[in-house]
Amino acid sequence: MASYHPAVAKTSAPPKPLRCHFCQAEVSSVRRVALDTGYERLQTPHQERYACERCSEQKDRQRRGLERR
């Protein structure tokens, strides 16, 4: 069982806020979806981009042809 030491708890830095790569908003959670045909996420070099819920849903509607880009 891990022991608790108050001095360690006080010095740990707070977590960095998450930021949507598309709208730049600070958010509590982000999503990353990779659906391209032939896309191999472990072998293909790429820049990981994370989206907030609103941007993720908008990108999904665009992908399905329900909304213009």
FINUDO-228520 format. One line per 4 residues: number of its first residue (from 1); for each residue x, y, z of C-alpha. Coordinates in steps of 0.25 Angstrom, whole numbers. Each point is the difference from the previous one (the first is absolute). Layout:
BEGIN
NUM> X Y Z | ...
***
This chain:
BEGIN
1> 0 0 0 | 5 14 -4 | 3 10 11 | -5 14 0
5> 10 11 3 | -6 14 1 | 13 7 -4 | -1 -8 -14
9> -14 3 -2 | 2 15 2 | 11 1 -10 | -6 -8 -11
13> -4 10 -12 | -15 1 -4 | -3 -8 -13 | 1 9 -13
17> -14 3 -5 | -4 -7 -13 | -1 8 -12 | -8 -3 -13
21> 9 1 -12 | -11 5 -9 | -7 11 8 | 11 2 10
25> -10 0 12 | 5 -6 13 | -9 -11 3 | -2 -11 11
29> 1 -12 -11 | 5 -2 -14 | -2 -10 -11 | 8 -6 -10
33> -6 -9 -11 | 8 -6 -12 | -9 -6 -11 | 7 2 -13
37> 1 -12 -9 | 14 -6 0 | 4 8 12 | 10 -7 8
41> 1 8 13 | 12 -7 5 | 9 0 -12 | -4 13 -8
45> 7 13 5 | -11 10 4 | -3 12 9 | -10 -4 11
49> -12 9 1 | -10 0 11 | -14 6 -1 | -10 5 10
53> -14 -6 0 | -6 11 -9 | 11 0 -11 | 1 -16 1
57> -15 0 -3 | 1 10 -11 | 12 -8 -7 | -9 -12 1
61> -12 7 -7 | 10 5 -11 | 6 -14 -2 | -14 -6 -2
65> -4 11 -10 | -10 6 9 | 7 14 1 | 9 8 -9
69> 14 2 3
***
